[in-house]
Amino acid sequence: MTYIAKPKFQHPGLPRNDLGYTHRDYEGKVSTLCAGCGHDSITASIIEACFELSIEPHRVAKISGIGCSSKTPDYFLGNSHGFNSVHGRMPSVLTGANLANRDLIYLGVSGDGDSASIGFGQFAHSIRRGVNMTYIVENNGVYGLTKGQFSATADRGSKNKRGLMNTDNAIDLVAIALQLGASFVARSFSGDKTQLVPLIAAAIQHNGAAFIDVISPCVAFNNHAGSTKSFDYVRDHNDAVNRLDVITGRDPIIVDYAPGTVQVVEQHDGTKIALRKIDADYDAHDRVGAMSFLQKHAAKGQIVTGLLYVDPESDDLHAHLDTVGTPLNALDAKDLCPGSAALDKINASLR
């Protein structure tokens, strides 16, 4: 695959943040995703959040797995650290990097297939351990790279492009994150930049495991009648794995609605999804209340968005393990090898 780099030049009048950076300084390569993909809207929101926070790009480590979603880190923060791991293993790679160097800002980007199926166990353990990270799942309910099969987050009773009904119960990653003890839990919609940008900015600044589930419709496989995660679908699909095709773009669907209200979003093909933004007086500090709220509105067919839970006094894995303040990768030989006396003392404590 050929990647196209963006031109270095930029308009001298572009807005700059406190560091003197423009949005272009937070961009990456040109996206190779389908035109109109919700994932590109999430990329734009990440860029905006980092710009607004005046983050130095080299202070960010972006980690991903495999899938359409896991390609997106190539499209933002081109001057940051990055690692594209194997399928479902992003959380363990991020955990190891975080333990080695606590001074970086860790941004994990995954998908519903990457985190809710093969990587479900890794997702669970990184959340329960309280790794200091912003964990974003770009959730479209299908396996986009392998021609649109149901993923583990596809709602029971939803239909795929071929009209087949999903008979399996869905994994709600937000509910799981709440149960596992995540100290920042949110859900948003890729088309609602007004909501998504501040959620990402808040998650980056949060100390502890911050999880954001972003409903990000697949323009190629999930805009048909019967889908619960639809957006836009522009042409017929052939299941042949070696068929070359072109998907033309459509304008992104943008929503802006008040807290406590339900917004019915009509897709390009006439299908609709109902989004409910949490009330302004919603108690985001009640973990059990958040779980009940999710279940109550899910039964109505509504996708709850917004900051669902946050612990203002959270801590992270370094606090749990009582690690030293110096990043482990900065310790010298004397600190790492204190001698036989120190080893004898540790062994004696285990007897």
N, C-alpha and C positions, 0 to 999 in steps of 0.2 A: 504494500500500500504506500502511496506517495503522500507525504505530508507537506502542506504549503505553509511556509512561514509568512507572517504578516509583515508589511513594509515597516522599516525602522522610523521613517519620518512621520511626523504628526503635526497637526495645526498648532501654532504657537499660542493660540487663544484658548486652548482646552483648560477646563477648571483643574485646579491643583489642590491637594490636601495639605495637611500640616507639614508633611515631609517634602512637599514640592513635587510629589508624584501625580501623574494623571491616570485615568482609567487604563490607558494603554500599557502602563507599567505593571498592571495586574493581569493582563491578558496573556494567552498562550498562543498555540498554533491555531490555524483555521480548522473549525470543526469538520469532521468527516461524517457526522451523524446525518440522518435524514432531515431534509429541510422542514422546519416547523416542529422538530422534536422538543418535547417538554424538558428534556435534559439540558438543552442549550439555554433555556430560560433559567434553570437552576444555576448553570455556569455564570450567567449574567448577574444573578443575585449574589453569588459568592464574590465575584469581582467587585460589585458595588459595596458589599459589606466590608471587605478588606480595605477598599479605598476610603470609606467613611471612617474606619477605625485607624487609619494612617498606620497600617501594619507594614513593617519592612518585609518584603517578599522572602528574603533569605532566612527569616526567622520561622518560616512555615515549612512543615514536612507533610506532604500530601501522600497518602497511602491508598491503594485500591486493589481490587481483585481481578475478576474476569467478567466481562459483559459490556453491554452498551454503556451502562453507567460508569463502569470502571475505566472506560476510555476518556471520560470527560476531564480528569485532572490534567490531561495534555493540553486542554483548551483554556486553562486559567493558571495564573501565577507561574509564568514560564521561567522566572528567576528564583524559584523556591526549590527545596529538596523534594525528591519524589521517588516512589518505589511502587512498581506495578507487580503485585504478588500473584500467586496461583489462585485458582478458583476457591473462594470461601475462606482463604487464609489471611485476608487483610487484617483482622483484629489481632491475631497473634504477632504478626510482623510489627504492627503499630505498638503493641504492648512492649515488645522487646526494645524497639527504638526509644520509646518513652522512658523506660527504665535506664537506658544507657545515657540519654541526654534529656533531662527534664526541662532544659531551657528553651526548647523549641515549642512552637504551637502545632499541635497535631490535628490534622484534618483527614478523617477517614471517609472515603466515598465508596459506596457499595450499591447493589441493586437488590430487588426482592428475591431474585434467584440466587444471587451470591450470598445473601445473609439469611434468608428464610429457608433455604434448602441445604445445599452442601456445607454452607458455613454457619448453620444455625447454632451448633454447639460453640463455635468460636465467638459468634455474636453474644451468646448468653454469658460466657465466661468473662469477656472483656467488660460487659456492662456490670456484672455482679462484683467484679474486682474494683470498680470505680476508677478505671483508667482515665486520666485527665485528657480528654479528647472531645472533638466535635464529630460525631458519627452521623453521617447523612446517608439515608437510603433513598435512592431515586426509584420510586415504586410505580411500575406500570402494569403489574399483574400478569405479565407474559414473559416468555423467553424470546426476546427480540432477535438475538443472534442465531437462534435455531428455529426460526419460522413461526413463532407465536403460540407455542403451547401454553397451557395454564401454568402459572407459577404457584407457589404455596400461598401467596397472598390474594389469589383470585377468589372472589366471594362465591360461596356455595349458591348455585342457581343461576349464576351468570353464564352467558353463552360466548363461545369463541367465534372467530370469523366464519367458521364452517357450520355454525349453528348448533354445535354440541354443547350440552349443558355440563357445568362443573358440579360433580356430586360430592366433592371433598370439602370439609370445613376449612375456612381460611385461617391462616396464622396472622394474628393482629400484632405486629411488631411493637406498636405503641403500648398495648396492654402488657405484653411480655416485658418490655423495658421498665414499665412501672412496677411490675411484680418483682423484677430482679434487683430493684433498688437504684435505678438511674436517678441522678439528682437533678436532671433537666430533661424534660420530655415534651416534645411538641410535634404537631403535624401541620402541614401546609399543602398548598396547591401550587404547582409550578407557574401557573398563570396569574397568581396573586403576588406580584413582586412587592406590593406595599406591605404585605404581611410577612413575606418570606425573608426579605433583607434584614429587618430588625431581629427576627428570630435567629438567623445565622450569626449576626453580630453579637447577640446576647450569648449564644452558645459558645462562641469563641472565647468570650471573656469569662465564662463560667469555670469554676474550679471543680473538676470531677467529670463524671461520665455524662455528657450531653448528647441526647439522641433526638434527631429530627427525621420523621417519616414524611417524605414529600410525594404526594400523588402526582405522577409525571406521565401523562398519557402517551402511549406509543402511536405515532401517526401512521405506522404501517400496518398494525395488527389489532388495534383496540378502539376503533371508532364506530363499530357496527351496532345495530340495535341489539340490546341484551347485555352489552358490556357495562360493567359498573365503573370502569376506569377509562372511559372513551374520550377521544379528543378529535382527531381528524385522520381520515383515511382517503387517499387520493386516487388509488387505482386498484385493480384486481391483483391478487397475489398468486404466484405459482409456487407450489411446494418443492419444485426441483431445486436441489441445493446448489447446483452450478449455473443456474440461470442468472444472467446479468440483467439489471433493471435500473430504472431511474424513477425516483419519486419526486414529483414537483411540489413546491412549497405552497403553504397557505399562511395567511396572517395568524400569529398566535392569538389565542383566546385570553383576554385580560378581564379580570373581575376586581371590583372594588366595592365592598359592602360593609355595613356597620356591624359592630359587635352585637351579639345576641340575636342576629337575624339569619334567615335562611336565604341563600341565593341559588336559584335554579339556573344552571349554566347550560345553554343550548349549544350543541356541537354543530359543526358544519353540515353534518348529514341529517340534522333534525333530532337526534337523540339528546337526552338531557341527563345531567347529574345534579344532585342537591348537595350544596355545601353549607354547613352551619358554622358560623364564627362564634366562639364562646363569648358569653356575656361579659360586659365590662366589670361587673361585680363578682365574677366567678372566682372562687378561692383556689388559686394555683398552688397553695401550700398543703392541700389535703390529698394525699396519695390515694387513699381508699375512695374518697369522693370522686377523684378523677376517673378511677376504674369504673365506678357505677355510672358516671356521666357518659362515658364511652359506650357502655353496654346499652343504656337507655336510648340513646340516639341512634345507635347502630340498628336497633330493632325497628326504628322508623325509616331506615334506609338513608340516613344522613351521615355525611363524612364530617366529623368534627375537626375543625382546624384551630390553630392558635397555640399559645403556651399552655399546656395541660398540667404540668407540674414542675415546680422548681424548689429545691432545698437551699435556702439562703445561707445555711451554715454547713455546707457540704465539704468533704475532704476527698482525697484521691488515693491512688494505690501507693504513692510514696509515703503518705502519712500512715497508711495501714502497715507497711513494711518497715517503717522508721528508717528509711534510707538516709544517707548523708546529704547535706545540702549541695555539695559539689556534684555536678553530673559525673556519672560513673566513667564516661569516656575521657574525663579530664583528670582522673586520679593518676598519680605517678606510681612507680614500682614499689616505693616504700610503703605507700598506703595499701596497695593491693597485696603485697607479700610482707606482712608484719613480722614474720619469723616463727620459729618452732614454738616459742613460749606461748604466743597467742593461740596457735593451733592446739597446743596441749590444754589450754584453758577452755577452749570451746569443746574439745572432746570430753573433758572432765564434767562439763555442765550437762552432757547428754547421758551420763551414766546413771 
